[in-house]
Amino acid sequence: MFLALKDIRAAKARFALITVTVAMMALLVSFLSGLTGGLTHQTISSLSALGGRAAILEGTSSPSLDRSRLSTAVTDDLIAANPQSTAVSFSRTRVGGADLAVVSVAAGHNGPADHATYMPAAGEAAVSSAAQTATGLSVGDTLTIRGQQLTVAAITGDDWFNHSPVIWTHLEPGTEAAAVITAAADPAITGDTQTVAAGELPATLAAHQAESTSLGIISAMLLMITALVTGAFFLVWTVQRTGDIATLKALGATTSSLIADSLGQATVILATGIGAGLAVTVATATAIGDSLPFVLNGSTTVLPAVTMFALGLAGAAAALLFLRTTSPLTALGGNR
């Protein structure tokens, strides 16, 4: 690392330029990752809150929660065949000038234990914190949904469905359900229905699938660009120092020690650049607050940073293979 640090001090402007470039890419990757997490949360967080191990949807192919409509008779049969289950219906409404998603649930025999918080009794509603912020509703207030007057019984978590804050209501008898969520991984089905694992249920939403796919591709491309840019920088840097490297080899330096020294440079640059980009992302996300759908946690900050660091180091290592072919004879004039 002695030569690596000395080299950085001798060419401050060049190393500062690549460090700033890495920092900008780290900012893009981490910010996009946080935005992706925020959009995902605002699309499927209510589905995660429902819990369960499987969902039963209408149809026998191409499962879609958007299109699924279970008749009353089929819903009753599914609830009877799977006592620990919950029928769920999704709709939209407008309260106090805010567009809200209404998630109506109806318990079977007691229902899965992890659903209890989101199962209001008939005539009651549970309002998510996001819906409370949008409407100003509090416990004890009344609201009207589809001509039915409901009393707010509780304020629940930060639940969303398809980018709308959620109000949880009781699914009235005789109402069609979109799905039946069960506690069994392999539930009994009836009629024209199919089973989807609970973890795969969000993928049946067209909006979620489109968002996650496009943003995921962009993030992957940015990560690959990080590896390419870092590798290209060290390749050019190594070629320009061919004579110096040959001299060091003529003086007894081994190829492995030179590679380790150059990787030390890459480590310093990547750690500094990624750390700076991550710090800007955290500061920006904190300043933005709730004005943007943004999730700030380990999976949206630490994981992208570690991935960027690993790919950048791999790109640098690939470029430094050129060191193996540099001959000491170059420094001694053997090529003349």
Summary of the structure (lengths in Angstrom):
residues: 336
radius of gyration: 28.5
end to end distance: 32.2
largest distance: 93.6
contacts: 1123
relative contact order: 0.19
helix: 54%
strand: 18%
